[in-house]
Amino acid sequence: NGKMNFFEHFRELREIIGFERTLHIQATASDAAGILAEAECIHKRIDPEVIIKVPVTVEGLKAIKILKKNGFSVTATVIYTKIQALTAMEAGADYLAIYYNRMENMDIDPLNAISSVSKMIERYQYNTKIIGASFRNIRQINDAFDAGAHMVTMTPEMLYDSFNMPVIQEAVDVFYADWKTMFGDRKITDL
């Protein structure tokens, strides 16, 4: 409904993050031809280094193969099963977005999926990275890394909350109290 200028928004985001970081944008079409048209449009109107996110469906797999043949970088997304991940790797996907919490909610073992896919990447030397996505808490993120995820997505709040644990501040306070006992209010730079 036109609440924001899509292309301008992502061009501004690119200015903020620069080209040393990846920018992934979701294609919204459900057919291969539509996904390809959207990818071309995104590259033309935002920048040619945008990584195109493509859902791993039959049409999505067709699009991934063609996009890779045409030099695009691709994130295979909406992955809930090992077979989706494996077929996306075989189609040439650069990244696999495995939906951790959503899998757990469906009684699918995300750790087994990530671990299996990670082993396949290593064993057969695929040039693919696993992105853990859809997390509810930091434990899930840690477990995803332990299982073989290369990177994760998370909200800024989740990241900040992981540093705001009371035990962390308590430890910092103890360090400061020990310092103050030995050196008073002087700082290291005052010594």
BAGUTI-426574 format. One record per residue: x, y, z of N, C-alpha, C in turn; residue in one letter. Coordinates in steps of 0.001 Angstrom, whole numbers, padded with zeros to 6 digits, always signed. Example, Ala and Ser with C-alpha at 12.3 -4.5 7.8 and 13.67 -1.06 7.14 Angstrom:
REM BAGUTI-426574
+013190-005690+007800+012300-004500+007800+013200-003300+007800a+012850-002250+007080+013670-001060+007140+012900+000030+007870s
REM end
This chain:
REM BAGUTI-426574
+000812-001196+000000+000000+000000+000000+000861+001267+000000n+002120+001133-000384+002976+002287-000610+003424+003022+000635g+003540+002354+001769+003953+003026+003002+005420+003415+002987k+006225+002743+002160+007624+003132+002019+008069+002870+000589m+009101+003580+000196+009671+003346-001117+010643+002180-000982n+010260+001012-001464+011018-000229-001328+012466-000064-001785f+012654+000432-002999+014001+000522-003568+014853+001556-002838f+014257+002703-002532+014987+003739-001798+015401+003224-000415e+014490+002529+000246+014783+001971+001577+016016+001072+001533h+016077+000163+000572+017207-000773+000511+018483-000107-000005f+018366+000913-000848+019567+001673-001238+020148+002396-000017r+019279+002950+000827+019741+003601+002065+020366+002585+003012e+019760+001423+003111+020321+000368+003960+021707-000037+003459l+021860-000140+002153+023169-000475+001578+024196+000603+001945r+023807+001858+001886+024724+002938+002279+025174+002776+003725e+024269+002347+004588+024592+002180+006010+025540+001006+006222i+025243-000139+005616+026045-001348+005879+027260-001474+004970i+027260-000762+003857+028371-000842+002920+028352-002139+002121g+029392-002303+001305+029473-003491+000457+030285-004612+001094f+030901-004339+002247+031646-005399+002925+030700-006330+003690e+029429-005973+003784+028422-006827+004410+027406-007245+003352r+026799-008388+003578+025841-008881+002594+024452-008310+002859t+023733-008085+001783+022352-007626+001833+021516-008666+001097l+020578-009273+001807+019729-010328+001256+018304-009774+001142h+017696-009906-000040+016331-009414-000244+015475-010539-000816i+014301-010715-000210+013376-011785-000558+012647-011511-001862q+012676-012475-002776+011799-012435-003944+010414-012856-003460a+009379-012224-003960+008028-012526-003463+007176-013299-004464t+007639-013400-005698+006879-014156-006702+006910-015646-006342a+005907-016383-006782+005858-017815-006460+006267-018701-007639s+006419-018132-008816+006830-018910-009982+008246-018510-010395d+008947-019414-011052+010349-019188-011420+010508-017930-012275a+009646-017742-013263+009761-016566-014139+009602-015280-013334a+008678-015264-012407+008467-014083-011576+009641-013816-010657g+010207-014870-010078+011380-014725-009207+012547-014148-009999i+012750-014661-011213+013837-014158-012066+013640-012689-012417l+012411-012303-012733+012123-010905-013070+012371-010003-011859a+011945-010460-010673+012164-009667-009461+013654-009534-009160e+014401-010603-009326+015850-010563-009074+016523-009547-009993a+016172-009559-011278+016730-008590-012235+016390-007167-011806e+015153-006958-011407+014700-005637-010989+015450-005173-009731c+015616-006053-008763+016336-005723-007526+017775-005332-007848i+018424-006108-008691+019817-005789-009047+019911-004464-009791h+018960-004202-010671+018975-002970-011449+018680-001739-010588k+017721-001857-009671+017233-000669-008954+017856-000484-007567r+018549-001520-007049+019219-001369-005748+020718-001469-005968i+021223-002672-006197+022621-002844-006609+022847-004294-006999d+023859-004543-007847+024067-005889-008375+024693-006875-007392p+024999-006440-006174+025558-007370-005192+024528-007883-004200e+023286-007444-004334+022221-007944-003458+022089-009449-003663v+021968-010159-002563+021759-011609-002605+020251-011848-002614i+019803-012607-003577+018371-012836-003754+017931-014029-002910i+016936-013800-002047+016371-014861-001216+015245-015533-001991k+015352-016854-002127+014383-017612-002911+013861-018771-002067v+012535-018900-001907+011991-020023-001152+012270-021342-001867p+012595-022368-001084+012894-023675-001672+011584-024435-001887v+011030-024192-003070+009868-024896-003599+010318-025450-004950t+009463-026152-005644+009827-026642-006978+010158-025464-007885v+009307-024441-007886+009558-023253-008715+010794-022499-008229e+010978-022446-006912+012149-021781-006347+013440-022460-006763g+013456-023786-006776+014649-024519-007207+014971-024238-008679l+013938-024167-009505+014165-023797-010912+014825-022426-010991k+014286-021492-010216+014817-020125-010234+016254-020087-009712a+016548-020825-008653+017907-020832-008096+018905-021274-009155i+018593-022357-009856+019509-022860-010894+019774-021804-011969k+018725-021146-012404+018885-020140-013458+019615-018915-012922i+019252-018468-011718+019933-017313-011126+021428-017577-010997l+021795-018756-010516+023215-019089-010359+023915-019104-011720k+023253-019668-012726+023822-019702-014073+024046-018288-014612k+023205-017344-014158+023301-015960-014617+024144-015082-013695n+024848-015691-012738+025796-014953-011914+025252-014311-010647g+024035-014610-010271+023459-014062-009040+023929-014868-007833f+023992-014207-006678+024164-014899-005405+022781-015146-004836s+022608-016331-004197+021272-016745-003767+021290-017271-002340v+020290-016853-001582+019985-017464-000294+018726-018290-000488t+018855-019603-000291+017691-020488-000325+017009-020358+001029a+015729-020060+001011+015040-019762+002262+013780-020614+002429t+013120-020431+003547+011929-021197+003928+012292-022684+004001v+013435-022983+004595+013897-024375+004688+013457-024979+006015i+012690-026071+005898+012191-026811+007050+012695-028260+007068y+013237-028718+005946+013625-030124+005858+015021-030270+005256t+015638-031411+005558+016966-031693+004995+016909-031773+003480k+015861-032366+002948+015779-032524+001494+015701-031160+000802i+015026-030187+001416+015016-028837+000843+016431-028274+000815q+017152-028426+001929+018518-027894+002006+019427-028567+000988a+019334-029882+000891+020213-030629-000015+019926-030303-001479l+018662-030175-001831+018352-029840-003231+018753-028397-003543t+018630-027499-002565+019059-026111-002781+020574-026036-002960a+021316-026835-002168+022782-026870-002342+023119-027373-003732m+022454-028408-004138+022723-028991-005453+022358-028014-006576e+021361-027165-006332+020981-026149-007322+021978-024986-007348a+022856-024917-006327+023901-023903-006324+023742-022790-005304g+022784-022901-004388+022556-021829-003412+023832-021513-002637a+024069-020232-002424+025230-019770-001659+024974-019872-000160d+023731-019633+000236+023332-019662+001640+022059-020485+001777y+021906-021132+002933+020702-021892+003256+020119-021318+004541l+018935-020747+004486+018273-020200+005676+017364-021281+006258a+017847-021904+007339+017118-022990+007997+016335-022398+009164i+015013-022615+009165+014089-021968+010104+013984-022751+011416y+014895-022504+012320+015071-023263+013558+013801-023353+014411y+013338-022228+014925+012206-022258+015860+010935-022765+015195n+010719-022386+013955+009530-022865+013243+009579-024382+013091r+010778-024937+012870+010918-026394+012781+010578-027030+014120m+011115-026466+015205+010798-027002+016533+009296-026982+016790e+008650-025897+016394+007202-025789+016602+006421-026840+015825n+007015-027367+014762+006369-028400+013949+006862-029799+014318m+007620-029898+015424+008190-031164+015893+009165-031760+014872d+009920-030878+014193+011008-031275+013307+012296-030901+014021i+013281-031771+014027+014527-031542+014764+015474-030643+013962d+015558-029358+014317+016430-028460+013556+017911-028773+013757p+018275-029272+014926+019689-029588+015179+020166-030718+014284l+019327-031714+014125+019673-032826+013238+019796-032339+011798n+018887-031488+011392+018931-030958+010019+020198-030136+009798a+020495-029221+010709+021685-028373+010556+022944-029224+010569i+023026-030167+011495+024206-031034+011598+024398-031860+010324s+023325-032458+009833+023408-033283+008611+023841-032458+007414s+023245-031287+007272+023574-030431+006137+025014-029941+006254v+025428-029581+007459+026812-029140+007687+027809-030226+007287s+027508-031464+007642+028386-032588+007273+028428-032780+005764k+027293-032605+005096+027260-032733+003633+028095-031633+002980m+027987-030424+003501+028771-029306+002956+030248-029631+003069i+030660-030105+004232+032075-030419+004467+032527-031619+003633e+031739-032672+003643+032130-033915+002955+032286-033717+001448r+031344-032973+000863+031352-032833-000589+031827-031457-001058y+032353-030665-000128+032967-029370-000446+032025-028423-001193q+030767-028368-000743+029844-027383-001313+030301-025999-000884y+030119-025029-001737+030440-023650-001412+029165-022970-000897n+028640-023498+000205+027362-023059+000760+027531-022814+002243t+026871-021779+002758+026902-021458+004184+025494-021626+004761k+025436-022124+005992+024158-022292+006679+023871-021053+007515i+022698-020479+007287+022213-019374+008111+021095-019923+008993i+021322-019924+010295+020236-020268+011208+019293-019076+011282g+018001-019319+011171+017017-018232+011190+015836-018647+012068a+014999-017707+012393+013786-017947+013178+014126-018506+014554s+014632-017633+015409+014999-018042+016771+014104-017386+017804f+013889-018098+018889+013102-017602+020010+013998-017132+021148r+015215-017725+021249+016092-017384+022372+017547-017677+022023n+018444-017225+022892+019887-017380+022674+020310-018849+022753i+019665-019654+023559+020021-021078+023623+019874-021726+022246r+018803-021413+021548+018613-021965+020206+019736-021518+019284q+020141-020270+019397+021221-019759+018559+022522-020497+018863i+022851-020645+020143+024060-021381+020525+024005-022817+020025n+022850-023453+020156+022697-024831+019677+022870-024918+018158d+022357-023917+017449+022504-023913+015983+023975-023820+015594a+024730-022946+016279+026163-022855+016002+026857-024172+016325f+026524-024773+017460+027118-026057+017841+026834-027142+016803d+025664-027076+016172+025279-028079+015177+025928-027836+013820a+026506-026633+013605+027193-026393+012344+026744-025183+011556g+025837-024358+012094+025451-023131+011391+026664-022217+011286a+026797-021557+010156+027907-020627+009937+027583-019226+010428h+026301-018879+010427+025850-017552+010849+024390-017664+011248m+023876-016620+011882+022480-016621+012311+021870-015245+012082v+020557-015220+012085+019830-013961+012111+019185-013858+013484t+019144-012636+014021+018461-012420+015298+018063-010959+015407m+017123-010698+016279+016706-009315+016496+017769-008605+017325t+017895-007296+017170+018831-006554+018032+018514-006744+019521p+017210-006816+019848+016819-007000+021249+017364-008304+021817e+017317-009367+021038+017823-010651+021501+019324-010568+021765m+020052-009895+020890+021492-009740+021075+021782-008920+022331l+021119-007783+022465+021352-006931+023638+020970-007649+024930y+019857-008384+024921+019436-009111+026119+020479-010131+026550d+021205-010690+025601+022213-011693+025957+023374-011079+026740s+023557-009752+026638+024610-009065+027380+024095-008408+028659f+022791-008397+028835+022196-007734+029992+021814-008694+031110n+022465-009820+031181+022195-010775+032253+022726-010206+033569m+021962-010303+034648+022420-009775+035935+023779-010342+036383p+024063-011597+036095+025344-012175+036532+026526-011492+035860v+026338-010994+034648+027425-010290+033968+027725-008990+034711i+026693-008214+035011+026906-006961+035728+027463-007220+037128q+027001-008288+037784+027535-008626+039109+029031-008895+039045e+029478-009618+038031+030911-009907+037878+031694-008624+037630a+031154-007726+036809+031819-006447+036559+031917-005656+037861v+030852-005654+038651+030848-004938+039933+031880-005503+040901d+032039-006830+040919+033042-007465+041788+034448-007046+041347v+034695-007051+040032+036012-006608+039551+036295-005180+040018f+035295-004312+039871+035467-002918+040261+035698-002794+041773y+034946-003538+042574+035107-003488+044036+036509-003955+044434a+037007-005018+043795+038363-005497+044081+039392-004427+043725d+039202-003765+042587+040115-002695+042178+040102-001571+043214w+038898-001175+043607+038750-000062+044542+039411-000383+045880k+039351-001648+046332+040005-002058+047571+041512-001848+047473t+042070-002138+046346+043517-002037+046160+043983-000618+045796m+043212+000085+044977+043713+001338+044407+042801+002547+044639f+041713+002367+045349+040799+003482+045610+040103+003920+044339g+039905+005220+044198+039184+005759+043041+040076+006022+041837d+041363+005695+041967+042278+005918+040834+042004+004918+039717r+042206+005402+038504+042054+004549+037323+043440+004060+036910k+043464+003058+036058+044750+002544+035566+045552+003669+034938i+044891+004559+034240+045597+005656+033574+046142+006684+034559t+045669+006637+035822+046161+007561+036847+047401+007014+037567d+047708+005753+037380+048824+005130+038125+050171+005524+037555l
REM end
